[in-house]
Amino acid sequence: MNPQTPPSPRPSLGLTMLLAALAAVGPFSIDTYLPAFPEMGATLGADSLQIQQTLSIYLLTFGLMTLWHGALSDSFGRRRVILAGLAVYALASLGCALASSIEVLWLMRCLQGLSAGAGMVVSRAMVRDLYQGPAAQRLISHIAIMFAVAPAIAPVIGGWLLGLAGWRAIFAFLALGALLLAGLCWHHLPESLAPERRQPLAPLPLLRNYLRVLGHGGFVAASAGIGAFFGGFFVYVLSAPVFIREHLGLAATDFYWLFLPAMAGMMSGAWLSGRVAGRWSQPRTLLTAFCLMALAALGNLLLSGFLPSSRLGAVLPLAGYTLGMSLAMPTITLRALDLFPDNRGMAASCQSFLQTLVSAGIAAFVAPALWHSRLGLALGMAGLGSLGALMIWTHLRQGQR
């Protein structure tokens, strides 16, 4: 089946859930296997740094390939790129499940990274193909509500699978999930880019377009700002095994202590973004979001460094921070994509690349330096949130020129 007719102006729940599931492949690839780090190291004879590198390798290749998913979809169509990405991802996940050494696992994680971003990037372009203005913001917000569930349930599922069948079952689960999603996309995902609107995959025009997008100061500032905002929370995701087991004194099956409050904040912020779409101005939306994140970061610093520690006090600020972050992100994402209406796929690719580049840097350098103390993690949230606000302010200033 290859439907060519775009959906009605009011997006269906099925399409929203399908786009959300495509966007969730990346978070599931990161969060589901976090509880298994110690067991994977013991089985493969690898130290903690080598296991951590499976995450860094994934993020690096994920970021590099996101430069191409959108451009390929601008040329060959959205459906083809999504289906091909899911097929490669399923094979790579199976390879991870069968890995007999850390080197093989590195290679398979590399292939996972190269393919996992197709759905996230291309689904973002599809939203702008099909909807405009407040309708697009509402759809992105609704996708974000369901997408926010993924990081909350992924480590919980990973912990259960680890206890039931070992760490290899986690990657088998990812492979089966990708195959199921590919089947649903084959039967139900519409093609949103008509053949007459597709761009040729010629080297020189492609290079010019990349330089035009990545050379736009306002676009780079907006995309890097989103990456920094997310990094304020992502530093906790990357530090989850240490944060849960050492700082909170919990077990490998208790990752919900970190992820449920944070995802509740993300879902609430995304819901609020959809509610205020078309009612609040963009500056009002962003100012509200920045204030929420600033209050949460300040509270986190106080609770982590100066007040008596508690498990609840360690995780509640994450809810406030992610609430503000999710309120801001749909507005900033659409502002960036709207700068290049004829190359939305490429713009979505470049946006994801810049954001993933920030995440890879945090995974390689920031999180390992901070995860040894709660105060260090709180400083990371505050610093990255401040950097994101500075980048978005720069983006808004660029738009006024």
N, C-alpha and C positions, 0 to 999 in steps of 0.2 A: 504493500500500500504506500502511495506517495502523494498525500493530499497537497494541493497547491493553493487552495483558497484560504486566505487569512481568516482567523476567527472573528467573531462579532466584536463591535467596539467594547462591550463589557466582557472582560476575560472570564473564561469558565474556571471553576474550581479545579477541574482536571488539568487544564493547561498550567495553572498556577502551581499546582503540586508537582507536575512534571518538571517545570523549569527549576523549582526549588530543589528537587532531587538531583538534577544535573549539577546545580551549584554546590550541593552537599558532598559530592564525591571527593573534593579536595580535603575538607575537614575530616571526613571519615578516614582518609588515608593517613592523616596525622595523628588523630586522637585515639583511634580504636586500639592501636598496638602499644600505646604508652604504658599501660600496666604490665606489659610483658617484657620490658627492658631487662630486668635481672635474669629472668628465665632464658631469654634469647642469648644473652651473653654466656650463660653457663652451658647451654647446648652447643653453641658454635665456637666456644673457646675464645671469646672476644671480651675485651675490657669495656668499661662504661663509655670511654671516649669513642671507641670503634662503633658501639651501638648507637651513640648519639649522632655519629656521622651518617647513619642511614637516614636520619631526618634532614641533616644539612644537605646531603646529596639530592634527596627528593626535592627540597625547596629550591635548590639551585637549578636543577633541570626543569622543574615546574615553571620557574620564572623565565628561563630562556625560551622555552617552547611557547609560553603565552604570547610572545612576540609574533608567532606565526599562526596560531589557531584562527584569529580573527581575519587576518589577510587571506588565509586559505578559504575561509567561509565567504569572504567577499567575492572570491573567484569561482568556487565550486558549489556554493550553496551551503546553508546552515545545517541541514539534515545530514548530508554526507560526512561533514567533518565531525559532527557529534557521534554518529554511528561508528566511524572509523576509530575515533578516540576511545570509545567504550570497548571496542573489540581488543585493541592493544592493551588497554588497562586490565581487562579480564585475564589475558594471557600473562601479563607481568605479575599480577597478584598470585596466580597459580604458581609461577616461578618462585615467588617469595616463599610460598608455603612449602615448596620442595627443596629450598636452598640447603646445601650441605656445608657451606662455609660462609664466613662473613663477606668474602669477596663476591661470591655469587649473589648474596643478599644485596650488596651494594649495587651490582649491575641491575638486578630486578627492580630495586627502588628507583634507579635511574630511569628505567622504562616506564615505571608508574608515574614519575614526575613528568615525563615527556607527554603522557597521554591524559593525565587526570584533569588538566585545566581546560580541555576542549569544551566540556559542558558549561563550566562556569563562565568562560569568556563569551562563547557564542550565544548562550541564553541571554546574557546582558545585551548583546547586539539585537537579538530578536525582540526584546521588549521595546527598543527604540524603533525597530522596523514597523511594529504593529500599533503602537500607541504613542500619544503625544501629551505634553503638559501634565496636569494633575493626574490623568489616567495612568500615565507611565509611572509617576511617583507612587501612586497607590499600588500598582502591580509590583513594583520593586519592593515596596514595604511589605506587601502580603507574602511575597517570596521570602523576604528576610525573616518574617515571623516563623515560617516553617523551617527555613534554613537554620535558624538559631537552635532548633531542637537537636541538630546533628552533633555539634560538639558536646552537648549535655549528655546524650545517650550513648555516643560512640565509645568513650572509655568504660562506661558501665557494661555495655555489651562485650567489650574486649575483656574486662575482668571476668565476666561470666564464662565466656568461651575459654579463657585461660584456665579457669578452675575445672571446667568440664572435660576439655580435650587438648589442652596445651596451646602454645602460642601459634603453631602452624594452622590451627583451626581459624584463627583470626583472619589470616590472609585468604584462606579458602572461602570464608564468609564474604570478603570483599570481592572475590572473583565471581561468586554466584550472584551477588548484588548487582554487579556491573552487567552481567548477562541478562538478568531480569529487566534492568532499566533499558538496555538496548532493545529488548523485545517490545517494551511499552513505547519507546520512541519510534520504532519502526511502524507501529500500528496507529499511533495517536498524535505524533508531533508534526505540526504543519510546517511546510517550507515557507519561510517568511520573506525570502529574497527572490524576487522574480528574475528570470534569466536576463531580461533586458537591463536590469539594474546592477549586474555583476561587473566586477572590475577585472581587467586582464592581469594575469600573473607574470607580467613582464619585468625583468630585473631593474631597468633604469626608472620607469615610472614608480615601481614599488619602492626603490631606494629614495626617490624624491619625496614620496608620501611619508615614509618613515621619518625622514629628516624634518619634514614639515611638522609632523605631530610631536616628535620628541624634542624639537627645537622651539616649541611654543611654551614660553615661560609660565603662562597661566595654567596650561594643561599639566605641565610637570609639577607645578606647585600643588594643584588640587590632588593629583594622584599620589604624590609623596605625602601630602597631609593625611589622606585616608590611611596610607600605610603606617604612618606614625601613630595615628589614633588607635588603629587596630593593634599596633605593637605594644601599646600600654597594657592591653589585656593579654596579648599573645606571649609576652614574657612569662606570664603565669602558666599558660598552657605548656610552654616548653619546659618549665620548671616543675610541672605537675608531679612527677614521681618523687622529687625531693620535698616539695611543698606538702604533699599529702602524707607521705610516710614519716618524714623527719620533723617538719615544723608543726604539723597538726597531730602527729602520732597515730595515724589511721592505717588501715589495711589497703591492699591493692584493689579491693572491691568497693572502696569508699570514695572513689573519684567524684561521685555526685556532690560531695561537699564543696568542691571547687566549681564544678560546671553548672549545677542547677541554679544557684543564685545568679551567676553571670549570664546564663541563657535566659533566665526570667527577665533580667534587665534588657537584654537584646530584643526579646519578643515584645516587651512593653514599649521600648523605643521605636521599634518598627511599626507597631500598631498606632502609636501616637503620630508618627510621620504620615501614615495613611489618613488619619483623621484630620490632620491640619492641612493636607494638600489642597491647594486652592483657596484656603481660608487665611493662613498666615503668609506673610511675605517671606522670601528666602532669608533676608537678614534677621528677621525675628526668630525664625526657626533655628538658624545657626547660633545666634546669641544665646537662646535658651539651652541648646545642646552644650555649648561651651561652658556655661555656668554650672550645669549639672556635672560635667566631667571634672571641672575645677574643684567643686565642693567634695566630690567623691575622692579625688586624689589627695586633697588636704586631709580629709578624715582618715584616709588610709595611712598617711604619714603619722598622724597623731596616734592612731590605734596600734601601729606597728612599732613605733619607736619610743613612745612616752607614756602610754597607758597600759594597765594590766592586760596581758594577752589572753585571748579566748578564741575558740574555733569560730564562733559566730562573728566576732569582731574582725577576724582575719578574712572573711569572705563577703560580708555585707557591702563593703565599699565597691567590690567588683560589680554588684548589681547596679549601683548608681552610675558608675563609670560607663558600663556597657549600655545603659539606658540612654545616656547622652550621646554616646558614639553612634548608636543605631538611629537615633533621631536625626543626626547630621548627615549620615552617609548617603541616603537616597538623593538628597538635594545636591550634594557635592558630586556624586557620580553622574547625575544627569547634566549638571552644568559642564562637566568635563566632556562628556560625549557630544553635547550639542555644539561644541566648538568645531566639529568635523562631521557635518550631516551626510556627506557623500562617502565617507570612509568610517562608518561606525564600527565595523568589525575590527579594522586596524586600530582605531582609537581604543576600543575595549581591550584589545591585545596589549597595547602599550600601557594602558592604565593598569592592567593586571601585572604586567612585567615590572613596572616601577614599584607597585605595592609588594610584590613577592620579593623583589630585590631588598627592600627594607626588611622584610620578614627573615630572609636568609641571613642578613647581617646580624639581626637580633639573635637568631639561632646559633650562629657561629661565635659571636663575640660577647653580646650583651648578657643573654640569659646565663651562660656558664659563670660569668663574673659576678652575678647578682644573686643567684639562687641559694647561696649559702646562708642568707639571713632574710627575715621578713622585711626588715627596714630597707635592705638593698632592693628587694622587689618593689616596695612602695616607691622608692626613689626612681626606679625605672619607669613605673607607671606615670609618675608626675612629670619626669623629664620628657618622655615620649609624647605625652599629652600636650605639653607646652610646645614642643617642636611642631606637632600637628597643627595647633592653633596658629602658630607663626606662618606655616606654609599656607593655610587657608586664607589668612589675612593677606598674604602676598598675592594669592590667586584673585581675591576680590579687588585688590588694588589694580591688578593687571586688567581686570574687566572694566575698570572705570576709565581707562586710557583710550 
